[in-house]
């Protein structure tokens, strides 16, 4: 057998092992996506020098030229691979912690693709081309002529174009701001978003036909992110729920700084009996409820290493709060400043959620209209 034959067989085996892993974990349920994984080998979209996430330590560097087996092991694991740092201003080989583009982990990729429920010949708009892997997977399912993928970063877009050429798939690749969609190719049957979204651009809804789906990572800024799957109605709204977790890099136009700024005077000090860890760690239902009641408020959790904990809160208008949990205290110190008392509002929102019976995430949903978005509990008519 030739080297090429052995290599093809090895890649096929690796893809099967990855697909088996995703099936066992519940991420992969549709055998047609297993076929797509074979049609679009992931290694065609991975950089030769890759920074790979690790559950038990810092990211590690793998270099195809130094150890191709280790590189392939990383590529065909259920792990994200960093493909850009600092918007391209830091060479990937150098490393760093400001990740601005990646080859997402196969598990979450397949979850979102299955949420789309694509059918043959569906017209799909993808926001965030990245490496091009998901655009190629979609092309394998619906035909490349039916896929439009938009990437805002010129460097990333150029790399994706090269990757897609190697794969043999040629979807329409546009370098532009994906928040605007692409109206000239509308209507779409599906919108697939590969970056975190705080506020859903209404253009995605109005460019999708009634009954079409818009699937994206909803990352409002408070706590973790959530998978969102919305269906467009006949009246031009999109309505849906949050099936699970999602953590993605943000849509470039919606990036934000989560950390409360340094104190600059005018701050108020108080105490609270509510442990800030309870608010931060209670449940995903709590996270959605607070994000819905306090839109625009962001949070950061800080564990100090000495057993204490800080919860940072901030809003776009500059208000901020820091709540400090310390051991062996009956009450915890609160510092807040600005027009809003952010901790007071967050504490009230948490206790309101508790008074509802602590509903979990599957009872919440999101509606997007031309006037904005709103979170609801149990029914779209019950807006928070």
C-alpha positions in Angstrom: 0.0 0.0 0.0 1.3 3.5 -0.9 2.0 6.1 1.7 -1.0 8.1 0.5 -3.2 5.0 0.9 -2.0 4.5 4.5 -2.5 8.2 5.3 -6.1 8.2 3.9 -6.9 5.1 5.9 -5.4 6.6 9.0 -7.4 9.8 8.6 -10.6 7.8 8.0 -10.0 5.8 11.2 -9.3 9.0 13.2 -12.6 10.5 11.9 -14.5 7.4 12.9 -12.9 7.4 16.4 -13.9 11.1 16.8 -17.4 10.4 15.5 -17.7 7.5 17.9 -16.6 9.8 20.8 -19.2 12.4 19.8 -21.9 9.8 19.5 -21.1 8.4 22.9 -21.2 11.9 24.4 -24.6 12.6 22.8 -23.3 15.4 20.6 -23.7 13.4 17.3 -27.1 11.8 16.7 -27.6 12.2 12.9 -25.5 9.8 10.8 -25.5 12.3 7.9 -23.2 14.5 10.0 -20.9 11.5 10.4 -20.8 11.3 6.6 -20.0 15.0 6.4 -17.1 14.6 8.9 -15.6 12.1 6.5 -16.3 14.3 3.5 -14.6 17.3 5.1 -11.5 16.1 7.1 -10.8 18.5 9.9 -7.0 18.5 9.4 -7.5 20.5 6.2 -8.6 23.4 8.3 -6.0 23.3 11.1 -2.9 25.5 11.0 0.5 23.7 11.0 1.3 25.2 14.3 -1.6 24.9 16.7 -2.4 25.9 20.2 -4.7 23.3 21.7 -6.9 23.6 24.8 -6.2 21.4 27.8 -8.6 20.5 30.6 -5.7 20.0 33.1 -3.3 22.8 32.3 -2.4 25.7 30.0 -2.7 25.5 26.3 -0.1 23.4 24.6 1.7 24.0 21.3 1.8 21.3 18.6 3.8 21.6 15.4 3.0 19.4 12.4 6.6 19.7 11.2 8.0 18.4 14.5 5.5 15.7 15.3 2.7 15.0 12.8 1.2 12.3 14.9 0.8 14.6 17.9 -0.6 17.2 15.6 -3.2 14.8 14.2 -4.0 13.6 17.7 -4.9 17.2 18.6 -6.8 17.9 15.4 -9.0 14.8 15.7 -9.8 15.3 19.4 -12.9 17.1 20.7 -10.8 20.2 21.4 -10.7 23.8 20.1 -7.6 24.9 18.3 -6.6 28.6 18.4 -6.0 29.9 14.9 -5.4 33.7 15.5 -4.1 35.9 18.3 -4.7 39.6 18.9 -6.6 40.0 15.6 -3.5 38.8 13.8 -1.1 41.2 15.4 0.7 38.5 17.3 2.2 35.6 15.3 0.4 32.3 16.2 3.8 30.6 16.7 4.6 33.0 19.6 1.5 32.2 21.6 -0.6 34.3 23.9 -3.9 34.4 25.7 -5.9 36.9 23.5 -7.6 34.4 21.2 -9.5 36.1 18.4 -10.2 33.2 16.1 -10.3 29.4 16.4 -11.2 26.0 15.0 -14.0 25.2 17.4 -14.3 21.9 19.2 -16.1 19.3 17.1 -18.6 18.5 19.8 -20.1 22.0 20.0 -19.8 22.4 16.2 -22.0 19.3 15.6 -24.4 20.3 18.3 -25.1 23.6 16.5 -25.2 22.0 13.1 -27.8 19.5 14.4 -29.9 22.3 15.9 -30.1 23.8 12.4 -31.9 20.8 11.0 -30.7 21.5 7.5 -32.2 19.7 4.5 -30.8 19.2 1.0 -30.8 22.4 -1.0 -31.6 24.6 2.0 -30.1 28.1 1.6 -27.8 28.8 4.5 -26.2 32.0 5.7 -23.2 31.5 8.0 -21.9 34.4 10.2 -18.2 33.9 11.1 -16.4 31.7 8.6 -13.3 31.2 10.8 -11.2 28.4 9.3 -14.0 27.5 6.9 -14.6 24.0 8.4 -18.3 24.6 9.3 -19.0 26.2 5.9 -17.5 23.1 4.2 -19.5 20.8 6.5 -22.7 22.7 5.5 -21.7 22.5 1.9 -21.4 18.7 2.1 -25.0 18.6 3.4 -26.8 21.2 1.3 -24.5 21.9 -1.6 -21.8 24.6 -1.7 -23.9 26.7 -4.1 -26.5 27.1 -1.3 -24.0 28.3 1.4 -23.0 31.9 2.0 -20.5 32.5 4.7 -19.3 35.9 6.0 -16.1 36.7 7.8 -15.2 40.2 9.1 -11.4 39.6 9.3 -9.5 39.8 6.0 -6.7 37.7 7.2 -9.0 35.0 8.5 -11.1 35.2 5.4 -8.0 34.6 3.2 -6.9 31.6 5.2 -10.4 30.2 5.0 -10.5 30.6 1.2 -7.3 28.6 1.0 -8.6 25.9 3.3 -11.9 25.6 1.3 -10.0 25.2 -1.9 -8.1 22.3 -0.4 -11.3 20.7 0.7 -12.9 20.9 -2.8 -15.9 23.0 -1.6 -16.5 26.5 -2.8 -19.3 28.2 -0.9 -19.8 32.0 -1.4 -17.2 33.5 0.9 -17.7 37.2 1.7 -15.4 39.5 3.7 -17.8 41.9 5.5 -19.5 42.6 8.8 -21.7 39.6 9.4 -24.1 41.6 11.6 -25.6 43.0 8.5 -26.2 39.6 6.9 -26.3 39.6 3.1 -29.7 40.7 1.8 -28.9 40.3 -1.9 -28.8 36.5 -1.4 -31.9 36.3 0.9 -34.2 34.7 1.8 -32.3 32.0 3.8 -33.7 28.9 5.2 -31.1 28.8 8.0 -28.7 31.2 9.7 -25.7 29.6 11.4 -23.7 31.8 13.7 -20.3 30.8 15.0 -19.5 33.8 17.3 -21.0 35.0 20.5 -24.0 37.4 20.3 -25.4 39.7 23.0 -28.0 41.4 20.9 -29.4 39.5 17.8 -29.1 41.7 14.7 -32.6 42.0 13.3 -31.2 41.7 9.8 -30.7 38.0 10.4 -34.4 37.6 11.2 -35.7 39.7 8.3 -33.4 37.8 5.8 -34.8 34.4 6.9 -38.0 33.0 5.5 -41.0 32.1 7.8 -40.3 28.8 9.5 -36.5 29.2 9.0 -34.1 28.8 11.9 -31.5 31.1 13.4 -29.0 29.3 15.6 -26.3 31.1 17.6 -24.4 31.2 20.9 -26.2 33.7 23.1 -23.7 35.3 25.3 -25.3 38.2 27.2 -22.3 38.9 29.4 -23.7 37.7 32.7 -22.1 34.3 33.6 -21.8 31.7 30.9 -23.2 31.6 27.3 -26.1 29.5 26.0 -27.1 27.8 22.8 -30.0 29.6 21.2 -32.3 28.2 18.5 -35.0 30.6 17.2 -37.7 30.0 14.5 -38.9 32.9 12.4 -42.6 33.5 12.5 -44.9 34.8 9.8 -45.0 38.2 11.5 -41.3 38.8 11.2 -40.3 37.8 14.7 -38.0 35.0 15.8 -38.9 32.9 18.9 -37.1 30.1 20.6 -35.3 28.6 23.6 -31.9 27.8 25.0 -31.0 24.0 24.5 -27.6 24.1 26.3 -24.3 25.7 27.0 -22.0 27.6 24.6 -18.9 29.6 25.0 -17.6 31.4 21.8 -15.5 34.5 20.9 -17.7 37.4 20.5 -19.1 39.0 17.3 -16.5 41.7 16.6 -19.0 44.5 16.7 -20.3 43.3 20.1 -17.1 42.8 22.0 -17.0 44.3 25.5 -14.9 44.6 28.6 -16.3 42.6 31.5 -14.2 44.0 34.3 -15.3 46.7 36.6 -13.0 49.8 36.2 -10.8 51.0 39.1 -12.5 53.1 41.7 -12.5 56.8 40.7 -14.4 58.3 43.6 -18.1 58.5 44.3 -18.3 54.9 45.2 -20.6 53.6 47.9 -19.8 50.9 50.4 -22.2 48.6 52.0 -22.7 44.9 53.0 -24.9 42.0 51.9 -26.0 38.8 53.6 -26.3 37.1 50.2 -23.2 35.1 49.3 -22.1 36.3 45.8 -21.0 32.8 45.0 -24.7 31.8 45.3 -25.6 34.3 42.5 -22.7 33.3 40.4 -22.9 29.5 40.7 -26.5 28.7 41.3 -27.8 27.4 38.0 -28.0 28.2 34.3 -31.7 29.1 34.8 -30.5 31.7 37.3 -28.0 33.0 34.7 -30.7 33.5 32.0 -33.1 35.1 34.4 -30.7 37.7 35.6 -29.4 38.4 32.1 -33.1 38.8 31.0 -34.0 41.1 33.9 -30.7 43.1 33.7 -29.8 43.4 30.0 -26.4 44.7 29.4 -25.0 43.9 32.8 -21.8 41.8 32.6 -20.1 39.7 35.3 -16.7 38.3 36.0 -15.9 35.8 38.8 -12.6 36.1 40.5 -11.2 33.4 42.8 -8.3 34.9 44.7 -6.6 31.7 45.8 -6.9 32.3 49.5 -10.5 30.9 49.8 -12.1 34.2 49.0 -14.1 35.2 45.9 -15.1 38.4 44.1 -18.0 39.0 41.8 -17.4 42.0 39.4 -20.5 43.6 37.7 -20.5 46.3 35.1 -22.9 48.0 32.7 -22.3 49.9 29.4 -23.0 53.2 31.1 -20.0 52.9 33.4 -21.8 51.7 36.6 -19.9 49.0 38.4 -19.9 46.9 41.6 -17.6 44.4 43.3 -18.8 42.0 46.0 -16.2 40.2 48.1 -16.9 36.9 49.7 -14.5 36.1 52.7 -14.5 33.2 55.0 -16.0 33.4 58.4 -18.1 36.5 57.7 -21.8 36.9 58.3 -22.0 39.8 55.8 -19.9 40.5 52.7 -18.5 43.9 51.7 -20.0 45.6 48.6 -18.5 48.5 46.6 -20.5 50.1 43.8 -20.5 53.3 41.8 -22.3 55.0 39.0 -25.9 55.8 38.3 -27.1 52.3 39.1 -26.6 50.2 42.2 -25.6 47.1 40.2 -25.3 44.7 43.1 -28.6 45.9 44.6 -30.3 45.2 41.2 -28.5 41.8 40.8 -29.4 40.7 44.3 -33.1 41.7 43.7 -33.1 39.9 40.4 -31.7 36.7 42.0 -34.2 36.7 44.8 -37.1 37.3 42.3 -35.9 34.2 40.4 -35.9 32.3 43.7 -39.5 33.5 44.4 -40.6 32.0 41.0 -39.5 28.5 42.3 -36.0 28.6 40.7 -37.1 27.8 37.1 -34.3 26.1 35.1 -33.0 27.2 31.7 -35.4 25.1 29.7 -38.3 27.2 30.8 -36.8 30.4 29.4 -36.9 31.7 25.9 -36.0 34.6 23.6 -38.0 36.7 21.2 -36.3 39.0 18.6 -38.3 41.7 16.8 -37.5 44.8 14.9 -37.6 46.7 18.2 -35.1 44.5 20.0 -35.0 41.3 22.0 -36.7 40.1 25.2 -36.3 37.1 27.5 -39.5 35.3 28.7 -40.4 32.6 31.1 -42.7 29.7 30.0 -44.5 31.7 27.3 -43.4 34.6 24.9 -46.2 36.6 26.5 -44.6 36.4 30.0 -41.7 38.8 29.4 -39.3 39.3 32.3 
